[in-house]
């Protein structure tokens, strides 16, 4: 028996959240993304790829729900986690940087966006 905090169970929770997100049911998806993230952090650690993926998806859901400040904070966290574990040259890190820059461009974070463009050569 796997249990509620087993990584496979957390993956199922995360997948259900992603399905609900895709259906536009953000109020139902958000607590599941949060539950999965908390479990991943406890079981796998903050820098594990599954944890970082969960951070990214929760941030996207928060952004779509209009909670832009929370989303921006999580996108920053995910980017720094990717940069620390994969390096600044990794395609996944650059993808994360590009997405954060796009969000910052929409929310007047132009100086931070400029710095990220320079750091990741975007």
PyMOL commands that set and color helices and strands:
alter all, ss='L'
color gray80, all
select helices_A, chain A and resi 7-22+26-44+49-64+68-86+91-106+110-120
alter helices_A, ss='H'
color red, helices_A
deselect
rebuild
show_as cartoon
